[in-house]
Amino acid sequence: MPDKLNHVDYRWYVVRTKRHQEGKLVELLEKQKAQTKNILEIYAPTHTTVNVHQDSDDRQKPLFAGIVFVLATQNALMSFMKEHSKDADIQYERKKEKGERTRMCVIPESQMRAFRDYNENYADKVIVLERPYSDYAFNTKTGEPNEIVRVVDGPLAGCEGYICRFRHGKRLVFQVQGFEPGSWLTVSCPKAWDLHVVRLHNMEGDRLSVGTEKGRAVDLLAGILQACGYGERTLQMLYGIIDRLVVKPSLVSLCKELHAHGDTALSQRLARMTGTEAELVINLVRYEHDNPGYVKANWSKLTLRPFLTPTAGVEMEEGKTGVEFHHKDFTEIIRKVDIKEEAYLPSLQKDETITTTYYAHIGMMEDKDKEESTYFANWDGFLQEYFLTAGKANEKLVAGTVEAVPDGTANVEGEKLIESFRNYAPTLYKVLTDADSAVKAVQDFKVGENTLNVFAIRSSAQEKDAAKDKLIQTCVRICKEINTTNHLAIWRRYLRTVWLHN
């Protein structure tokens, strides 16, 4: 920040005085400021004590007492200190190496803005934590990574941090810049459920759940078997492959055995699996070995694959983004879908946007008499849980907005956003409640001899392309809305039957 002569820098310096003497120092600085052009601004923190979490208790402690920040040139501040230095001193940085010259503590303008914003708006709302920020990346009891979120709006908009459980409930733990260069404060904001946040994909901590991992392995094998033409025999062949691998967990031996029995196409396709795909299958086989009957018990029927999967099954021609695959009772449409997600790398404290390719699977059945088609997506497990809710539970789940809750103060109530689709999954809310929604949730939708709970859309022959796009786009939006909220945790679990997330 150069002055008019363009050769002197204005910087923020830290001046320390005795506790409770800040006002007197500010008064002297203001007088000097009126007499010289080289003292531009004086700032004394408005909150000099903070709530500190220590030994499982929250206590008040002094943090900024006796400190005044001055935006000035070095010469102007030094001149002031010579005249008024009895009870005040300029703060110097600590020496990092032997022989290093001492330097005045200088605060960058951007850091000063962030510090002032925190001190004036958040200091009385948050609690300073004694442990370093990195300690809050994982749940200390379970070892599981804590959810990483970004605040969308309100006074903390843009803040990123971990949702952690404390004795008094869940809090958002994040960092704010301290008043010394390179210093950070780890703070927590109580009542995390009050904040509007989005979940970020943890690129280092998120792990596949056991259910999702096994679901992806079964889906991979089912897709390959269907693409190789096994049709109604897909499940029978799937069980047979699992049984063979349980006895001898070698994909090479399996491929040779299949080739010898005339299953050449299947043998060649399994041999082309990637290392990651092969690992998924072998892990499934190990789980089946330890839990006999797991695959048959959890995959007793196969009508249409889950809506979003990491593998197409059918090998697409280069340059194509979709393919149609014919089953006995319907046509399956498989289309590439690129999904963008906000991701976070805790070790670098850096966020980025990642794009992952999935494959959307929807079915199509024609009614030739009415010249109509019905397109449907398999949300069987998810919608089954929704249809099981009834009465007040269902009303609150779909349409609830707020409910009264005690806020910890005697005889005082606050308001809490209810974990409902209306609050956190607006696209799903619209599908379930809007009579004019083109996409409908259908219970026990008939597909041949089987039934599925589906999202479906009807279309005339002229509008079939628009209907396909509408169904896929609507289902993708629902998936993303549920996956990016730190609320609706139970519905994220059911979502794993719909979106076999990477």
C-alpha positions in Angstrom: 0.0 0.0 0.0 2.2 2.9 -1.2 1.8 6.5 -0.1 1.5 9.6 -2.4 5.3 9.6 -2.9 5.1 5.9 -3.9 8.0 4.9 -1.8 6.6 4.1 1.6 4.5 1.1 2.6 1.5 1.3 4.9 1.2 -1.9 7.0 -0.8 -3.2 9.9 1.3 -3.4 13.1 0.6 -4.9 16.5 1.0 -2.6 19.5 0.7 -4.1 23.0 -0.3 -2.2 26.1 -1.4 -3.0 29.6 -4.8 -4.7 30.0 -7.7 -2.2 30.2 -5.4 0.5 28.8 -6.4 -0.1 25.2 -8.8 2.9 25.2 -6.2 5.3 26.4 -3.7 4.1 23.7 -6.4 4.4 21.0 -7.1 8.0 22.1 -3.4 8.9 21.9 -3.1 7.3 18.4 -6.2 9.2 17.2 -4.6 12.5 18.2 -1.4 11.5 16.4 -3.5 10.4 13.4 -5.0 13.9 13.2 -1.5 15.4 13.0 0.1 13.1 10.5 -0.9 11.6 7.2 1.1 8.4 7.8 -1.2 6.8 10.4 -4.3 5.8 8.5 -6.4 3.6 10.8 -6.5 2.2 14.4 -8.4 -0.9 15.4 -9.0 -2.3 18.9 -10.7 -5.7 19.0 -14.3 -5.4 20.2 -14.3 -8.8 21.9 -11.3 -9.3 24.2 -12.5 -12.6 25.8 -13.6 -15.8 24.1 -15.3 -19.1 25.1 -12.6 -21.7 25.3 -13.3 -25.5 25.4 -10.9 -27.0 28.0 -11.1 -30.2 30.0 -14.6 -31.0 28.7 -15.8 -27.6 29.8 -16.5 -24.3 28.1 -14.9 -21.3 30.0 -14.3 -17.7 29.3 -10.6 -16.6 28.8 -8.9 -13.4 27.7 -7.5 -13.6 24.2 -7.0 -10.2 22.7 -6.7 -8.0 25.8 -4.1 -5.2 25.7 -3.7 -5.3 21.9 -4.3 -2.4 19.3 -3.7 -2.8 15.6 -2.4 0.3 13.7 -2.3 0.8 9.9 0.7 3.1 9.4 4.2 3.5 8.0 7.0 2.1 10.1 8.5 5.6 10.5 5.3 7.2 11.7 4.6 4.4 14.2 8.2 4.5 15.5 8.0 8.2 16.0 4.7 7.8 17.9 6.3 5.1 20.2 9.2 7.3 21.1 6.9 9.9 22.5 4.3 7.6 24.0 6.1 4.3 24.8 5.8 4.3 28.6 3.0 1.7 28.7 3.1 0.3 25.1 5.4 -1.7 22.9 5.5 -2.7 19.3 5.2 -6.5 19.0 8.1 -8.3 17.2 8.0 -11.7 15.6 9.7 -14.6 17.3 13.1 -15.6 15.9 12.9 -18.8 13.9 16.6 -19.3 13.4 19.8 -18.4 15.3 21.3 -15.1 14.1 18.0 -14.0 12.4 17.2 -10.3 12.7 14.1 -9.4 14.8 11.3 -8.0 12.7 8.2 -6.1 13.6 5.0 -8.2 13.6 3.2 -7.2 10.4 -0.4 -8.4 9.5 -1.3 -8.8 5.8 -4.3 -6.7 4.7 -6.3 -9.8 3.7 -5.6 -11.5 7.0 -6.5 -8.4 8.9 -9.9 -8.2 7.1 -10.6 -11.9 8.0 -9.6 -11.3 11.6 -11.7 -8.2 12.0 -14.7 -10.0 10.4 -14.3 -12.9 12.8 -13.8 -10.7 15.9 -16.7 -8.4 15.1 -19.2 -11.0 13.9 -18.4 -14.5 15.3 -16.3 -14.1 18.5 -19.3 -14.2 20.8 -20.9 -17.1 18.8 -18.0 -19.6 18.6 -15.8 -21.5 21.1 -12.0 -21.6 20.7 -10.7 -25.2 20.9 -7.3 -26.1 22.4 -6.5 -29.1 20.2 -5.2 -28.5 16.6 -7.6 -28.4 13.7 -6.2 -31.7 12.2 -7.3 -33.6 15.4 -11.0 -33.1 14.4 -10.7 -34.9 11.0 -11.7 -38.2 12.6 -14.2 -39.4 15.2 -12.0 -40.4 18.2 -14.4 -43.2 19.2 -15.1 -44.9 15.8 -12.0 -43.8 13.8 -14.4 -42.9 10.9 -13.7 -39.6 9.1 -15.9 -36.7 10.2 -18.1 -35.1 7.5 -16.5 -32.1 5.8 -19.0 -29.3 4.9 -19.1 -25.8 3.5 -21.5 -23.2 4.9 -23.7 -21.8 2.1 -25.1 -18.7 3.6 -25.4 -16.5 6.7 -22.5 -14.9 8.6 -20.3 -18.0 8.2 -20.8 -18.3 4.4 -17.8 -19.9 2.8 -16.4 -21.4 5.9 -15.3 -25.1 5.5 -14.8 -27.5 8.4 -15.7 -30.8 10.1 -19.1 -31.7 11.7 -18.0 -33.2 15.1 -20.0 -34.6 18.0 -19.3 -32.9 21.4 -20.9 -33.6 24.7 -23.6 -30.9 24.1 -24.4 -32.0 20.5 -22.9 -31.5 17.0 -20.7 -28.5 16.2 -19.0 -27.2 13.1 -15.2 -27.1 13.7 -13.2 -24.7 11.4 -10.2 -22.4 11.4 -10.0 -18.6 11.6 -6.8 -16.6 11.1 -5.2 -15.3 14.3 -3.7 -11.8 14.6 -0.1 -13.0 14.3 1.3 -13.9 10.8 0.7 -17.6 10.0 -1.3 -18.2 13.2 -4.7 -19.9 13.2 -7.4 -20.5 15.8 -9.4 -23.7 15.8 -13.0 -22.8 16.7 -16.3 -24.5 16.9 -19.8 -23.2 16.2 -22.5 -24.8 18.4 -25.9 -26.0 17.0 -24.5 -27.2 13.7 -28.0 -28.1 12.6 -28.8 -24.4 12.4 -26.4 -23.9 9.5 -27.1 -24.3 5.8 -24.2 -26.4 4.6 -23.2 -28.7 1.7 -21.2 -31.9 2.2 -17.9 -32.1 0.4 -16.5 -35.4 -0.8 -13.5 -36.3 1.4 -10.9 -37.4 -1.2 -8.7 -38.9 1.5 -11.1 -40.1 4.2 -14.3 -41.3 2.5 -14.4 -45.0 2.2 -16.9 -47.3 0.5 -19.4 -48.8 3.0 -19.5 -52.6 3.0 -22.9 -52.6 1.5 -22.0 -50.3 -1.4 -18.8 -52.2 -2.1 -20.6 -55.5 -2.3 -23.4 -53.9 -4.3 -20.9 -52.6 -6.9 -19.3 -56.0 -7.2 -22.6 -57.8 -7.8 -23.8 -55.1 -10.2 -20.5 -55.4 -12.2 -21.0 -59.2 -12.6 -24.7 -58.9 -13.3 -24.0 -56.3 -16.0 -21.3 -58.4 -17.6 -23.6 -61.5 -17.6 -26.5 -59.7 -19.1 -24.3 -58.2 -21.8 -23.0 -61.7 -22.6 -26.5 -62.8 -23.3 -27.5 -64.9 -20.3 -30.8 -63.1 -19.9 -33.1 -65.0 -17.5 -30.1 -67.2 -16.4 -28.1 -64.2 -15.1 -28.8 -64.8 -11.4 -28.2 -68.5 -11.8 -24.8 -67.9 -13.5 -24.0 -65.2 -10.9 -24.5 -67.6 -8.0 -22.5 -70.3 -9.8 -19.5 -67.9 -10.4 -19.5 -66.8 -6.7 -19.6 -70.5 -5.6 -16.7 -71.4 -7.8 -14.6 -68.5 -6.6 -15.3 -69.3 -3.0 -13.8 -72.7 -3.5 -10.9 -71.4 -5.6 -10.5 -67.6 -5.5 -8.7 -67.3 -8.9 -10.1 -65.3 -11.7 -7.6 -66.8 -14.1 -8.7 -70.3 -13.3 -12.4 -69.2 -13.6 -11.8 -67.8 -17.0 -10.1 -71.0 -18.2 -12.9 -73.1 -16.8 -15.6 -71.0 -18.5 -13.7 -71.1 -21.8 -13.6 -74.9 -21.5 -17.3 -75.1 -21.0 -18.1 -73.0 -24.0 -18.7 -69.7 -22.2 -16.1 -68.0 -24.4 -17.6 -64.5 -24.5 -18.0 -64.4 -20.7 -14.4 -65.8 -20.2 -13.0 -63.1 -22.4 -15.0 -60.3 -20.8 -14.0 -61.3 -17.3 -10.4 -61.4 -18.4 -10.6 -57.8 -19.5 -11.7 -56.5 -16.1 -9.5 -53.8 -14.6 -7.5 -54.4 -11.5 -10.0 -52.3 -9.4 -12.9 -54.4 -10.8 -11.1 -57.7 -10.1 -10.4 -56.5 -6.5 -14.1 -55.7 -6.0 -15.1 -59.2 -7.1 -12.5 -61.0 -5.0 -13.5 -58.9 -1.9 -17.1 -60.0 -2.5 -16.0 -63.6 -2.7 -14.1 -63.3 0.6 -17.1 -61.8 2.3 -19.3 -64.7 0.9 -16.8 -67.2 2.2 -17.1 -65.7 5.7 -20.9 -65.2 5.4 -22.2 -68.1 3.3 -25.5 -67.3 1.5 -24.9 -63.5 1.6 -25.3 -63.0 -2.2 -28.4 -65.1 -2.6 -30.1 -63.5 0.4 -29.5 -60.0 -0.8 -29.9 -60.4 -4.5 -32.8 -62.9 -4.9 -34.2 -61.0 -7.9 -32.8 -59.0 -10.7 -35.1 -56.9 -12.8 -33.4 -53.6 -13.6 -30.0 -52.5 -12.3 -29.7 -49.6 -9.8 -30.2 -46.2 -11.3 -26.5 -45.0 -11.1 -23.6 -47.5 -11.4 -19.9 -47.1 -12.0 -19.9 -49.7 -14.8 -22.1 -50.0 -17.9 -21.8 -53.8 -18.3 -22.4 -53.5 -22.0 -19.3 -52.3 -23.8 -20.1 -49.2 -25.7 -18.6 -48.3 -29.1 -16.0 -45.5 -29.0 -17.6 -42.0 -29.1 -21.0 -43.3 -28.0 -22.6 -42.0 -24.8 -25.5 -44.5 -24.6 -26.8 -47.9 -25.7 -30.1 -49.8 -25.6 -30.2 -53.3 -24.2 -33.2 -55.6 -24.7 -34.7 -57.7 -21.9 -37.6 -60.0 -21.9 -40.2 -57.5 -20.6 -38.6 -54.1 -21.2 -35.7 -52.3 -22.9 -32.9 -51.0 -20.8 -31.4 -47.7 -21.7 -27.9 -47.1 -20.4 -26.4 -43.6 -20.7 -23.2 -42.0 -19.5 -23.7 -39.3 -16.9 -20.8 -37.1 -15.7 -21.5 -35.9 -12.1 -19.6 -33.0 -10.6 -18.9 -33.1 -6.8 -17.3 -30.7 -4.4 -14.3 -32.5 -2.9 -11.8 -31.7 -0.2 -8.2 -32.8 0.6 -7.8 -32.5 4.4 -3.9 -32.9 4.3 -3.6 -29.9 1.9 -6.7 -28.1 3.3 -7.7 -27.6 -0.3 -11.0 -28.1 -2.1 -11.7 -28.8 -5.7 -14.4 -29.9 -8.1 -14.1 -33.5 -9.4 -16.1 -35.1 -12.2 -16.9 -38.8 -12.3 -18.5 -40.8 -15.0 -21.4 -43.0 -14.0 -24.0 -44.9 -16.0 -27.7 -44.2 -15.7 -29.9 -47.2 -16.1 -33.6 -46.7 -17.0 -36.2 -49.1 -18.3 -38.8 -48.5 -21.1 -42.0 -50.3 -21.7 -44.3 -49.5 -24.7 -48.1 -49.5 -24.8 -48.7 -49.8 -28.5 -52.5 -49.5 -28.2 -52.2 -46.1 -26.5 -49.0 -45.2 -28.5 -47.3 -44.4 -25.2 -44.1 -45.3 -23.4 -43.3 -45.5 -19.8 -39.8 -44.9 -18.6 -38.8 -45.9 -15.1 -35.7 -45.9 -12.8 -35.0 -48.5 -10.1 -35.3 -46.8 -6.7 -36.7 -50.0 -5.1 -35.1 -50.0 -1.6 -35.1 -46.2 -1.2 -38.8 -45.8 -2.1 -39.8 -48.9 -0.1 -38.6 -47.2 3.0 -40.5 -44.0 2.1 -43.7 -45.9 1.4 -43.4 -47.6 4.8 -43.7 -44.3 6.5 -47.3 -43.2 7.3 -49.4 -40.6 9.0 -47.6 -37.9 10.9 -44.2 -39.4 10.3 -44.7 -39.2 6.5 -46.1 -35.6 6.7 -43.2 -34.4 8.7 -40.6 -36.2 6.5 -42.0 -34.6 3.3 -43.4 -31.2 4.3 -42.1 -30.3 7.8 -40.1 -27.0 8.0 -39.3 -26.2 11.7 -40.1 -27.5 15.1 -39.6 -26.0 18.6 -36.7 -27.4 20.6 -35.1 -26.4 23.9 -32.0 -24.3 23.4 -30.4 -25.2 26.8 -31.7 -22.2 28.6 -34.4 -22.6 31.2 -37.9 -22.1 29.8 -36.6 -20.9 26.4 -37.3 -22.6 23.1 -35.6 -22.3 19.8 -36.5 -23.5 16.3 -34.9 -26.4 14.5 -35.2 -27.2 10.8 -36.8 -30.7 10.5 -34.9 -33.3 8.6 -37.4 -33.3 5.7 -37.3 -33.6 2.0 -38.8 -30.1 1.7 -35.9 -28.6 3.6 -33.0 -30.5 2.1 -34.1 -32.4 -1.1 -36.4 -29.9 -2.9 -36.5 -31.9 -6.2 -37.7 -35.1 -4.3 -40.2 -33.0 -2.4 -41.6 -31.7 -5.7 -41.9 -35.2 -7.2 -43.7 -36.5 -4.1 -46.1 -33.6 -3.6 -46.7 -31.7 -6.9 -49.6 -33.2 -8.8 -48.2 -31.6 -12.0 -44.8 -33.2 -11.7 -44.1 -35.3 -14.8 -41.9 -37.7 -12.8 -43.9 -39.8 -10.3 -43.0 -42.1 -7.4 -44.8 -45.4 -8.2 -45.2 -48.2 -5.6 -45.1 -51.8 -6.8 -44.7 -51.0 -10.5 -45.3 -54.1 -12.6 -42.4 -55.3 -14.8 -43.2 -58.7 -16.2 -43.7 -61.0 -13.3 -41.8 -58.7 -10.9 -42.6 -55.4 -9.1 -40.3 -52.5 -8.3 -40.7 -49.2 -6.5 -39.7 -46.7 -9.2 -39.6 -43.1 -10.4 -41.5 -43.1 -13.7 -42.6 -40.8 -16.5 -45.1 -41.4 -19.3 -44.5 -40.1 -22.8 -46.0 -40.0 -26.2 -43.9 -41.3 -29.2 -43.1 -37.7 -30.2 -41.8 -36.7 -26.8 -39.8 -39.9 -25.8 -36.4 -38.3 -26.0 -37.4 -35.4 -23.8 -39.0 -37.8 -21.3 -35.9 -39.9 -21.0 -33.8 -36.7 -20.4 -36.3 -35.5 -17.8 -36.3 -38.7 -15.8 -32.5 -39.0 -15.8 -31.9 -35.4 -14.9 -34.6 -35.5 -12.1 -33.2 -38.6 -10.5 -29.6 -37.3 -10.7 -30.7 -34.1 -9.0 -32.3 -36.0 -6.2 -29.2 -38.1 -5.7 -27.0 -35.0 -5.5 -29.3 -33.2 -3.1 -29.5 -36.1 -0.7 -25.7 -36.8 -1.0 -24.7 -33.1 -0.4 -26.6 -32.4 2.8 -25.3 -33.3 6.2 -29.0 -33.9 7.2 -31.1 -36.9 5.9 -28.3 -39.3 7.0 -30.6 -42.3 7.1 -31.8 -41.5 3.5 -28.1 -41.4 2.4 -27.8 -45.0 3.6 -30.9 -46.0 1.5 -29.4 -44.0 -1.5 -26.6 -46.6 -1.6 -29.1 -49.0 -3.2 -29.7 -46.4 -6.0 -26.4 -44.7 -6.6 -23.4 -47.1 -6.2 -21.1 -44.2 -5.4 -17.4 -44.3 -6.1 
